[in-house]
Amino acid sequence: IQESEPPLNSNITAFALKAKVIYPINQKFRPLADGSSNPSLHENPKQAVLPNQVMETSMSGSLGSLSQGDKEDCSSSTTIHSTTSDDRFQARAFLKVTSFPEVLVCESFDVKLCLCSLVLKDLMLLDTELRKEKHMMFIQVLKINLADFHRKKKITDDVFKKILLIQENGFEELQKQLDSRLQSTEMSGAHNSEYQTLEDLERKQKEYSEHVIDHMEAFWKQTDKAQQAFLDQSKCSSAKSTKIMMDLTEKMIAVENLLSEFQDLQAMDIQERLFNWELMVKMIDSLKAYIPEECKCRLNTVSNILDHLTVKKNLSVQQKEELLTDLHKAFWEQLAHFSNECIQQSKDLILREQECHKKKRKEFKDRQKAEQESLLSKSSHNEDVNDFLKVYHELLKKHRQAQWEVEEEDDCKSTEAVADLYKELYSKASHALEKLVVELFLQTLPVVTGLSVKECELLLEEWQENLVPQLEKWETHRQRRWKLFQEQLLQEKELWIKEYALSAVMQKHLTEKQEKIIQGVVSRLRCLSDGSVNYILQKHQLLLCSVLRRLTLRRVGMAALARMRLSRKKSLIQELKEQHTLQKGSSTCQDEDQWQLQKAVESHILEEEEKLEEETQQTHLEFHQQLVIEIEEALQFLQQHMEQVIGQTLLQHARQEAGKKSSDDGQDFKERLVEAAVESVYGTSSNISRLVQNYYQQLGKITEAYEGKKLQQLKSLQVERGERNRLRKKQEIELALKEPTEGLLNVSSTVHQRMVLQQKKVLAQFELQQQIRLESLKQKLLGLHHLETELENQLKEAEQDFLSELAALARVPMAVKKQPSKRSKPAGEKKKSKKRTFHSPESADKSGSHGNVQE
């Protein structure tokens, strides 16, 4: 039977633990230090060795060396089991459980690992449910918007159904791909389906996170396709389509906020459930320890009475050892029978409880599903999307809370049922043990010792009187252990609250940093309208909320994995502290040797706690680095998707501007003017050449003026930048002169603090340089943009003057759009030379404009 109680306080037990002595299960007798032999109850005959498990002996339930009397010392608490530092701990298998009641009958000593694996299972289930809710809410939001357009006759009924069907099929396909990848991950690793290792569990959690991030990125693309298909079918204007997309994004931000708030509350409930589970498991472990402890107390009392008879020469040493050996063997058989009965009957009980709970939960979920479908059927008639989102989320929240309460109630019922079973079996086992002792005193001792039955009855009464204080002492120890366990649990709660606060700070910092980045990007996009800029900001906020919500859940899972890694060493150190505390409380007066021994134990505990602290920091650092890598990967997905969103917005803006420009450039008028000038009898080669030459001269003057202004502006900017650098260097010199004085004042500061200050100083200088360089580039860009705009206006004015002069020369009115009249053939001969002469200035204009734009 596996117990959470500490080992017996005896030299033999300590020697066996130090020497890692492991006896075969079928060996009923083992030699003791004094040459006597007792049945080996140190091993559990029903405890199977798990795959990849490091062989380990039970820490309790040993009845060996009880004939030595109640000789307690501290030697058994001075050594931690060597497996605490074994690198194979992560590769050791533990039972794979699917629900908490299974842990109550778990034969493995790695109960903490089983409980934390259930926490990870609950976190994955929560993530799956929230992801399904998010998909369903998006479809319903899209459905409500489509229904509004359908009522206004802007889309047909077929289009309405087609868009919804495409999105539903798309989400189903994404979910199938994710399920397939998760199933492949679950099947990899250990081949034994009943057991799992911590190493496999960490790997599966990491792969699960990667798959979910990929799925999230695919979901973003799918929603963008849905919005684009919606806009294409509705054939809205640009402003209207931007407004619609902003509205959809705003609604999904509201969805993410609802899911994030609920996820945080649910994660806290899951952590609280873990602490409740540990309390219930500790209670069952305490009940398991009743019979072994009573065996110890009864045998100690019998051994003391037999020792007294040996001193009085009523028993020989050989007779005493034979009687104790037989009694040990009988007690061992009763203990093994009790262990087997507890395991088998509790398993059967849990199976019956689970069948009953499974049927009840199925009916409960069917009712909840009917309520959800009823609400979703009414969603298309709901005009207020925000009201629908709140109502739907509150319904699912109520369903999850009710399901949570049912699960907690079932766990409590199962624990109470197992506890009642153990109490019943304990009563039977205790009666059987008492019957064996009565048989020894009233039937065996009169024959062996020659004492009368009356004298043996008095010895039995003496045994019963001596047994009571020992049982009371053990009960006091049990209560003190329970109090120490509660204090340890409270410390873990405080540590968990601290980790949660640090996670919130990290999330806030990450959010502020990302918002600063996107604001910097948007500030450079001066050409976009306010609506487009707001849409980009909202889209980034939506994707960032989704990423942070996933990473928050991942951090909670990593905290559980870290707790699993450190669980074994923590539990053994806790056993040492409990053992030491109990020994200090039970020893009223101590001699010098006991005092020195306790000091050595305290020193050893402090040493092990320091090692545990180092290992804890190393473990948390490893998981933190892994989390940072996953954050970078997720933010890389976010950046890539935002680049696509910004690119599409810029492309749409460029198309709009190109459409406006093509409609305003008067290209049709230019073509008609060319034809009219060619056919006009007033245009000759000389006057057109003179007109073109004047136009070229005007272009040259404009270009020369532009180059001069640009050179002058660059020189002025360079001078201004040099002045700023001079001022900055002057400030650095002044600060450098002050440094020795500050150094004298801070002689007592540590090297680390000085390094941190120097690092901050260098970073501040670098950031200042970057800010100055960025400001200089901004001014240069603004100046060049201003000059380019001025150049473009001058070129347009020159072109307009040229067109006006050409129209006046050809006697073609600027405002009147006439069809060109056909002339005689000689005029057609002039057409060739006039066309060549006229096209050259346009070519020069275009090439000149292109060259200036390139500049």
Phi, psi and omega in degrees: 000135181267129184236158175263005182281157179287165179290169179292149181272082180215154179297324184293316179297318178297318179297319181294320180292319180295317183278356182054044178284125179235121183260148177299150182295325185275003177273113185272345180230145178219149180288145176253175186295330183267008178094347179280176180223142179225155177298139180276104175256016183284337181252154178258118185293339183261000183275108180279148177278126183285156176299139178061017185269137175287129182297133185212141179271159180292145180272355180209173179088000179281129177253007181292153177063019178290338179288351179281356182090182183273068183264097182261135168212181188265003188293332182287349184256007187268357185226129173273144181304139186296342182287349179294331179256012182283129180290348181274007182299320181292336180268001180279135185275147173224162189295137177271114183248154180246347179209161184296318181305332178296330180292330182296333180249015181288129181278346182284151176277351182273056181294323180300320178296319179296318181295317179294327176295326174294324176298314178298322178296318178295322178295318178294321178296319177298316179299318180295316181295317180292327178293319177296320178297320179296316178299315182296320180294321179297317179297321180290321176297316178296321180296319180294319178293320177296321180297324178295317178291327180292322178294328179274007176064026178273340173225152182277171180293323179295317179297319179303311181289324183295315181297315180297318181296320179297317181291319178297316178295323179297316179292323177297320179293319177298319180293322177296318179297318179295316180299321180296317180292321179293322178295321177296320178294320182293325182283339181283166178096226184294139180279338180279118184284344183275339184233159178214158178251158178295325178297316177296320182295318178297318180296318180294322178295321179293315180294324177299316179297318179297317179297319182292322177297316177299318179296321179298316179295322176294325177295320177301314180297320181295320179292324176296320177296321180296316179295319181293320178296321177299315181290321180296319182286326181280342177054054180273165173288169182297314180296319180293319180294321177298319179296319180295315180295322176296322180294316178297317179297319179298320180293321180289331173296319176299321178297314180298321179296318177297315181293321180295316179297316180292323180297318179298316179296319182291323178297321176295321177296322179295318177296318179295324178297323178300317179295321177295320177300316181297323177296316181293320178295320179297323179296316179294320177298323178295321177293324177298330184279354184300306185295312177303320180291322178292324175301315180300313181296315182296316182291323177300316181294316177298318181298321179296319180294318179293324175298320179297319177294327179293320178297323180279006177067016174281339179225144172274166180297319180296318179296319179299315181295323179295317179297317179294323179296314178297318180293321176300316181297317180295318178297319180298319178296319178296320179295318178296319178297318178298318180297314180296318179296318179299315183293310186292311182292324178292323176297314178298320180296316180296321178299317178295318179297318182294321177298316179295316180293323181296317179294319180294320181291326178296315177298323179295316180291325178298319178294319179295319180296322178296320178295320179295315180296324178296319179290320181293327179294336179266359187292325182293338179270356181270116184280332180268110183292320182299319178297318180297316181300316180294316181295315182295317180294320178296323178297312179295324177297317178296320179296316180294321179295318178296318178295321178298316180295322178296317180296318178296320178297318178296320178298317179295319179297317179296319179296316179296321179295317178294321179297316178298320178298316180295322178296319180295314179293326178297319180298318179294316181294320179297320178295321180294320179295318179296323179296322178295319180292318178299319178297322179296314185285321188266342182243317185277311184299318178302326180285317186283317187267338184082007177286156179284163179296325180296317179295323178291325176296322176296321177297322178296318178295322178296319178299317180294322178293321179288335182288325185301308180298328179292320177294321177295321178296318179294322178297321177297317177298320181296318179294322178293322175299318180298320179294318178296322178296318178296322177295319177297319179295322178295321177296320178295324176297316179297320177296320179295319178297321178296316179297322179295320179294319178297322178296320178296321178296316179297319179295319178296317179298317180296320179296313180297321180295316179294321178295322177296320180295311183292327176294321177295322178294315183293326181296338178274347180267073185286341186282340186281154177283167179297323179296318179293320179296317179296324178295318179298316180297318179294320180297318179296319179298319180296311182294322179294319177300318180295317180294314183295324179295318178295317182291329176297316178293324178295321179296321177297319177296321178295324177298320177294320178295320177297321178296324178293320180299321186265001189296316185296312181293323178298316182294321180290321176295322177296322176296319177299315181295319177298315181299315182293319179295318179295321180292322177295321181287332183273341182263109181281315179238138184231143173271182185295320181295315179296321179296315178296322180294319178294322176297320178296320179296317178298319177297319179295321178296317179297321179296316179292325177294323176296318177297319179296321179296317178297316179295324177297314179298318179296319179295314179296324178295319179298314179292325179295318178297320178296320178295321178298319178298316180293325176297317179297319179296317180295318178293332175295318174300317179299316181295316180298318181292320178293327175299320177294319180297314179295320178298316178296322178295317178295322179296317178297320178295319180296321178296320178296315180294321178296322178296319178295318183293319181293334179277341185253353187279353177066036183296323179298319179295322179298317180297319178292325178293322177299312180297320180293321180292324179294321184273353182285141179277350183274341181271121178248171182294322184289311183290328176291321178297318178297322178296318179293320180296318176298322180294319177297316179299319178297319177296319179298317179296317179298316180295318180296319178296322179295316180296320179296314179297320181295317179296318180296319180293319178297320178296317179295321177295321179295319178297317180296320179293320177298321178297319179295318178296322179296316178296320180295317180296324178297318178295321179296321179295318178297319177294322180295324178293330180280342186299317180301318178298315179295327178293323177294325180287336185248037180295328183283350181291150182284163178297321180298318180296319179295321177296319179296318178296318179296321179296316178298322180296314180297317180296321179295318178296317179298317179295323177295317178298316179297322180294318178296317180296319179294319179295322178295317179295322178298315179296320178297317180295317179296318179296315179294322177297321178294316178296321180295320177296318178297318178298317180297320178295318179295320178295322178293320178296317179297319178295321180294320177296319179297317179295322180295316179295320179295319178295321178293322179295319181274003181060042179249119180294141180289323185272338184267128181255096182256153173283134181295133179272147182280134180252179182286173184296320177302322176296326178293330177293325177291342186298323184294309182294322181292324178295318180294320181291325185282325183287336182297316177296325178295320178296319178296321178299314182294315181294321178295316179297318181296318179296321180292322177296318177300319178299000000 
